[in-house]
Every structure is written in C-alpha cells, then in structure tokens.
Amino acid sequence: MLDAWSNRLLMIALVGITLSGCNEPVAPTQTESATAGKPLKVLFAGALNNVPMMVAAENGYWREQGLDVTVQVLDSGSQIATALVSGAADIGAGTATSSIPLSRAAGNQLTFVGPYHNNPMVVNGVARVAVIGSTKSGVKAGDAKSLVGKTIGASLGSTSESYLKSYLASRGVGMGDVKLVNLSVPDMSVALTQGNADAVVPWEPYVSQIIREQGDKAAVVSRGGPYGSSVVGVMVTDKYFAQNRDLVERYVAGAWKGVQFTRQNPAAAATIAQRYIQGLNHADATSGLQAMQAEFDPRISPCTKAAVMQEQDSLIAANAMKIATPFPYETIVQADFIQSLLTKHPELLNDLKPLPETAAQCGGLSNAIQ
C-alpha cells in the first residue's frame, strides 16, 4: 500500500479545491475529465529538483488540464520504479541517466516522457551538488588535494557519490585516497559539526543549509560543475504510456508550466516547496533554486542524448547494469513525443536560450560521446 510508505501523504484533488495545510488526505471532487473518480497517483521525492511538480500541484496547473491528481511526497525516490511497475502508482519522477536504464536492465519497462530538471545545454553538469569540508579538519576551499586521507560522507549509490567520484578524478585524486562513509544528506551538517566527517557531499537545499549553518567553518571545495549528468523528469511504464498517451501529454504540459514558474520565480517556488519538504528553510530553498535555475528546462537536445548514452556506458563499465550494450536512446527517452509536445507550448520556452544543434556544441563534454 502506498500509505505505508510515508506518513506525509499529500492528497491534492486538483479540481477546484485548496490544498489543506495539514497532511490529512483531501477527498477528490468529481470532475468531467477522463480521470473522474480515479485520480492519477503521482510519486516524487521531497527534493528541490522536484519543486516544479509541487508548483504544478499548488498552482492548479494540472487542474487546468482537466486532471485530478493525487500526489505523494516520499523521503527518497528509491521506491518509485517499483510502485509504477506494480501499478500502485501511475506516474513518477525518474532519471533518464540512471533509474530508467537500471530498471530496464532489471526487466522493468519504464520510459521517460518529459524533462523538468535538466540542462539541455550541457552533457556533464550538476548544479545542485557540492563537496563541503570542515576547516577544522584541514579541508581548504577549492582544494581537492586537501581531501586526501579525509573521511567524506556521501549518499552512496546516488548523485552524491557519482559527483564526488567525477570531481576527484578530474583533480587526480582517487577514491582510494579518501575514506568514504554512507551518510543521509539531511544528517550531513550535524556530521560536520560533530566531527564524524571531514567533508560531505550534499545536494540542495542542504548545500545552502550547510554553508549557512557552518559559516566560516565551511570550506566549499566544489559546487556544481561538469561532474556527471542528470536528466530528471516524468517516468511511466511503457504500457501506461501506450494506453494513456493523451493523459500523459496533459500531465507533462501541466508539469512544464511548473518548470517555467520555478525558473522565473525561485523565491515564490521556495515558499510552495516549504509545504512539501519538512523543515525547509526559505532562504536555503531560494538559494538552491537560484543555483539550479539553468536546470529547470523542459527541452531535450543532442546534449541530452549524449548524457543518457554516456551514463549507460558508465553503468555498464561499473557492472551496475548487467547488459552488454546500452539501450537505444529512443527506448529510454520518448524524444518524438517530447518534441511534439514542446511545439504545442512555445509560451513555456520564450525565456530560454537556443539549443546546441550538435553534441560538439554542448558544454561539459569531458567524457561525452560525440
């Protein structure tokens, strides 16, 4: 049951009613939409890269599309693929660079139907992650060599770990040169304060939180940069997409309106996010969303394709994906669907820069397929 996963269930009947300030479910109101009496069940984690979904819910963008949506905010995204495959949920947040290819390699037919946290101008680029050390431990700002021999806390198996590996490798430091420990990202500031870690690798809003809380004791070794790829967006099963294409189109269109709002109004989006992420500091959220602004882009490009294929190669090389060759890009990403939908909504793109026409024009090409 979905209710067993989180005691922070937010039931949002996007049919003309207001979200309650508490966490009790709100009964859906009947609607004449195709989903009347059967709300779409949507899952995403309580993280800043999912703020466009929170905005879409709060501002009624899915209601405008005639949809009745029930949103569940999870502490992490690890359960989403399982829920989609089992039919316990209809739509979820996923990454075209990791969760979808990994799921397909395990026999689960998931696909990517709409980016919302993605920078199509680059292949390698992750703005929301940082390496932050404690000056008390001798870690120096901007100095990867000062991490040698230090204990570094990262969320293993996530963007936190992959970012650290990529950053250290770019500076000639191996993972064997540091002591890596598994840490939950919300616990990282306390770990630095108590000396349980000399450095940590958080993502936003915890990057901004740690810098604020640690003050002059924080040494920002790296923040953002071309250290890995991340293409986050809307994920569904192949079967669901085939049977509900129009519904998925309306859902993605509403999500993209949330992307535009988040990109253009980070402070207002941060206020909305506080209702979905427990204990979120508004200043930290605003700072994080501003740092991630270029990544709130619904478009795909040759850079996107290069990123997806590059990350599959990395997963295969690391034996995380036990297949001989990568899945075709068109299997992972519904590129034709996305491009067609983008042409229907030019108003959501009018503040964005033109896209690169080839992978060679992309930023962050250090490890990319060209």
Secondary structure, DSSP 8 states (H G I E B T S, - for coil): -GGGT-S-EE---TTT----SSSS-------SSTTTTS-EEEEEESSGGGHHHHHHHHTTHHHHTT--EEEEEES-STTHHHHHHHTS-SEEEEETTTHHHHHHHTT--EEEEEEEEB-TTBSS--SSBEEEEEGGGT--TT-GGGGTT-EEEE-TTSHHHHHHHHHHHHTT--GGGSEEEE--GGGHHHHHHHTS-SEE--BTTHHHHHHHHHGGGEEEEEESSSS----EEEEEEHHHHHH-HHHHHHHHHHHHHHHHHHHH-HHHHHHHHTTTSTT--HHHHHHHHHHTGGGB-----HHHHHHHHHHHHHHHHTTSS--SS---HHHHB-HHHHHHHHHH-GGGSTTS----SSGGG-B--TT---
